[in-house]
Amino acid sequence: MGKSKEPGTVPNRPNYSRISYLYQAASYLANRSQVTDPNSATQYSETTETKVEAESKQTSRISHADQALSRRLVTDLRATSHKSQIRLSPAMKRSICKYCDTLLIEGETSSSAVENNSKGGKKPWADVLVVKCLICQGVKRFPVEAPRQKRRPIRERESNLRHEKG
């Protein structure tokens, strides 16, 4: 016989905590790449390079390092969840590129569009959100929730009832 489970306890709590921490750290690093310190000392050379160009080069170096570390943390997060057989939440899954482990941030590392390839877009319930990773060009597709049309016999019955009343 095994241990009796107490109400309110979560199995594998350390693994859940680790996954949560890794996700928060990765999102912090991915978002931090856009923020720079305005008081940082930048070298200003009298040649063709201006202060703005020097700051943008420094920012790109910082953001590249932060992106790489963020990707490593996401890789560790996925490895932890696979090894401990913990399912990631759908929101967490959707924000991670499954091909290159990049956090998908709209406008920075991903772009999204809504497609409807059904008979020229005539079916509104067939809308699909397409998220494209700008790092590896990987594409993820998610159905967009739209009210599905009723089946044809039911629609015909309802239209006949409306015509009889009106």
C-alpha positions as CSV (number, residue, x, y, z in Angstrom):
1,M,0.0,0.0,0.0
2,G,1.2,3.5,-0.8
3,K,0.9,6.7,1.2
4,S,-2.5,8.1,1.6
5,K,-2.7,11.4,-0.3
6,E,-3.5,14.4,1.7
7,P,-6.0,16.9,0.3
8,G,-4.4,20.0,-1.1
9,T,-1.0,18.5,-1.9
10,V,0.6,18.6,-5.3
11,P,2.8,15.8,-6.4
12,N,6.2,16.8,-7.9
13,R,5.9,20.3,-6.4
14,P,9.7,20.9,-6.8
15,N,9.4,20.2,-10.5
16,Y,6.5,22.5,-10.9
17,S,8.4,25.2,-9.0
18,R,11.4,24.7,-11.2
19,I,9.4,24.9,-14.4
20,S,7.7,28.0,-13.3
21,Y,11.0,29.6,-12.3
22,L,12.7,28.7,-15.6
23,Y,9.7,30.2,-17.5
24,Q,9.7,33.4,-15.5
25,A,13.5,33.8,-15.9
26,A,13.4,33.1,-19.6
27,S,10.6,35.6,-20.2
28,Y,12.4,38.2,-18.1
29,L,15.6,37.8,-20.2
30,A,13.7,37.8,-23.4
31,N,11.9,41.1,-22.5
32,R,15.0,42.6,-21.0
33,S,16.8,42.6,-24.3
34,Q,14.8,45.6,-25.3
35,V,15.6,47.7,-22.2
36,T,19.0,49.4,-21.9
37,D,20.5,51.5,-19.2
38,P,20.4,55.2,-20.2
39,N,23.3,56.1,-17.8
40,S,25.6,53.5,-19.3
41,A,28.9,54.9,-20.6
42,T,29.3,54.6,-24.4
43,Q,32.3,55.3,-26.4
44,Y,32.0,58.2,-28.8
45,S,34.5,58.2,-31.7
46,E,35.0,61.1,-34.0
47,T,34.8,58.9,-37.1
48,T,31.6,57.9,-38.8
49,E,30.2,56.2,-35.8
50,T,27.8,58.2,-33.7
51,K,26.6,57.8,-30.1
52,V,23.3,56.3,-31.2
53,E,25.1,53.7,-33.4
54,A,27.4,52.8,-30.5
55,E,24.4,52.3,-28.2
56,S,22.5,50.2,-30.7
57,K,25.6,47.9,-31.1
58,Q,25.9,47.5,-27.4
59,T,22.1,46.8,-27.2
60,S,22.4,44.2,-29.9
61,R,25.2,42.4,-28.1
62,I,23.3,42.4,-24.8
63,S,20.1,41.2,-26.5
64,H,21.9,38.4,-28.4
65,A,23.4,37.2,-25.1
66,D,20.0,37.5,-23.3
67,Q,18.2,35.7,-26.1
68,A,20.7,32.8,-26.0
69,L,20.4,32.5,-22.3
70,S,16.6,32.7,-22.5
71,R,16.6,29.9,-25.1
72,R,18.8,27.8,-22.9
73,L,16.4,28.2,-20.0
74,V,13.5,27.2,-22.2
75,T,15.4,24.1,-23.3
76,D,16.0,23.2,-19.6
77,L,12.3,23.9,-18.9
78,R,11.2,21.5,-21.7
79,A,13.7,18.9,-20.6
80,T,12.4,19.1,-17.0
81,S,8.8,18.8,-18.0
82,H,9.6,15.8,-20.3
83,K,11.7,13.9,-17.7
84,S,9.1,14.4,-14.9
85,Q,6.2,13.8,-17.3
86,I,4.5,17.1,-16.4
87,R,2.3,18.7,-19.0
88,L,2.9,22.4,-19.7
89,S,-0.1,24.7,-19.7
90,P,-1.5,25.5,-23.1
91,A,-0.6,29.2,-22.6
92,M,3.0,28.3,-21.8
93,K,3.2,25.9,-24.8
94,R,1.9,28.5,-27.2
95,S,4.5,31.0,-26.1
96,I,7.4,28.7,-26.9
97,C,8.6,27.8,-30.4
98,K,8.8,24.0,-30.4
99,Y,11.5,24.0,-33.1
100,C,14.2,26.3,-31.7
101,D,13.0,26.9,-28.0
102,T,12.6,30.6,-28.4
103,L,10.1,32.5,-26.4
104,L,7.5,33.9,-28.9
105,I,7.1,37.6,-28.3
106,E,4.8,39.3,-30.8
107,G,6.7,41.7,-33.0
108,E,10.1,40.8,-31.7
109,T,10.6,37.0,-32.2
110,S,7.3,36.1,-33.8
111,S,4.6,37.4,-36.1
112,S,1.0,36.2,-36.2
113,A,-1.8,36.3,-38.7
114,V,-5.3,34.9,-39.1
115,E,-5.8,32.6,-42.1
116,N,-8.9,31.1,-43.5
117,N,-8.3,28.8,-46.4
118,S,-11.8,27.3,-46.6
119,K,-13.5,27.9,-49.9
120,G,-12.3,31.4,-50.1
121,G,-12.8,32.1,-46.4
122,K,-16.6,31.4,-46.5
123,K,-16.4,29.3,-43.3
124,P,-16.0,31.6,-40.3
125,W,-15.3,28.7,-37.9
126,A,-12.3,27.7,-40.0
127,D,-10.2,30.7,-38.9
128,V,-6.7,29.6,-37.9
129,L,-4.1,31.8,-36.0
130,V,-0.7,31.3,-37.6
131,V,2.2,32.2,-35.4
132,K,5.6,32.3,-37.2
133,C,8.9,32.3,-35.4
134,L,11.2,34.9,-36.8
135,I,14.3,33.0,-35.6
136,C,13.8,29.6,-37.3
137,Q,10.9,30.4,-39.5
138,G,8.9,27.6,-37.8
139,V,5.1,27.9,-38.0
140,K,2.5,27.0,-35.4
141,R,-1.3,26.9,-36.1
142,F,-4.0,27.3,-33.5
143,P,-7.8,27.2,-34.2
144,V,-9.6,30.5,-33.4
145,E,-12.7,30.0,-31.4
146,A,-15.7,30.9,-33.5
147,P,-19.3,29.7,-33.1
148,R,-19.7,26.8,-35.5
149,Q,-22.6,26.8,-37.9
150,K,-25.5,24.4,-37.2
151,R,-25.9,21.4,-39.4
152,R,-27.9,21.9,-42.6
153,P,-31.1,20.0,-41.6
154,I,-31.3,22.0,-38.4
155,R,-30.8,25.3,-40.2
156,E,-33.4,24.5,-42.8
157,R,-35.9,23.6,-40.1
158,E,-35.2,26.9,-38.3
159,S,-35.6,28.9,-41.5
160,N,-38.8,27.2,-42.3
161,L,-40.2,28.0,-38.8
162,R,-39.2,31.6,-39.3
163,H,-40.9,31.8,-42.7
164,E,-44.1,30.3,-41.3
165,K,-44.2,32.8,-38.4
166,G,-43.4,35.8,-40.6
